[in-house]
Amino acid sequence: MINPIIAISNHKGGPGKTTSTYWLARHFSAMGLCPVCIDLDSQGSLTRRMGGKVDHINATGDVLAGRTELLTAMQPFEADPNIGLVGTDIKINETATYIQGRSPNHNYLQRALRDQRNKIRGPILIDCPPSADILVVNALVAADYLLIPVDPCEEAIEGMRRMVAMANELIELLGKGPTVLGSIITKVNADTVEHRKYCDIIAGPGQPTVLGRTPLRQGVTAQRQIGAAYADIAHAIMDRIGG
């Protein structure tokens, strides 16, 4: 599957959703694909990181509300034109409020992607907000797969479990939901007993398959080291989905 839709989500804030979206897109591009990143988080961290410029017609909220098409809203990532971005800002909260008041309200993103998907030559990565709101529901209904970044702490592990339960509940209620692709353990410091304990829990029986780990790093070379750790993860993802 050359253009799978992957929702990257955890109910906890800060486990590395945006970082995972960014670096996976970079590595998918290096593999010869043309990924598209969709920013659903009102903080717009991915949009800023990729240098996106959001106006009144090219934001994710405009796509969801039907004011523009996905490919029309898409802008190239200047550092790598093979990667597309549909950016967002705080105004997506207004769209979420609009969608929340409609019924049915779970398939706005699915409809927006339906006619555009086959024109994209790479994975579609959805950077989700740290919540269980209507935007996340729309991401999960639209997605083929759910990928869960988890940093080694109780809150992130609980957030991972809630995401799995949410995906399963959507399948039960709607007959449509993502396959849990696996987890990425992020910000790992193998020198601490606490981190090793939580990593064992994340990788334990009954939990999503761990597709890889990224290190906790600081300093001028931190991003390069973290980014390099995603290369094997990108290949593991493509192996699992048959890309």
NORZIJO-V90537 format. One line per field, one symbol per residue. psi: psi as a letter, one per 30 degrees, with the letter a starting at -180 (. if undefined). burial: b if it has 24 or more other C-alpha atoms within 12 Angstrom, else e. A space follows every 10 residues. Layout:
psi = ???
burial = ???
This chain:
psi = jfhlkjkjlk fkkgfgeeee eeeeeeeeef gglilkkjjf kffgeeeeeg gkjkaffgle eeeefgflle fefkkkjefj ffklkjllaf ffeeeeeeee glklgfgeee eefeffeffk hlkjkjjlli ahafeeeeee efkelkkjkj lileeeeeee eeeeeeeeee eeefgkllkj ealkjlhkjf fkeeeeeeee eeglkflkkj flkkljllaf geeeeeeeff eeeeeeeeee gg.
burial = ebbbbbbbbb bbbbbbbbbb bbbbbbbbbe eebbbbbbbb bbebbbbeeb ebbbeebbbb bbbbbbeebb bebbbbbeeb ebbbbbbbbb bbbebbeebe eeeebbbbbb ebbeebbeeb bbbbbbbbbb bbbbbbbbbb bbbbbbbbbb bbbeebbbbb bebbbbbbeb eeeeebbbbb bbbbbbbbee eeeebeebbe bbbeeebbbb bbbbbbeeee eeeeebbbbb bebbebbbee bee
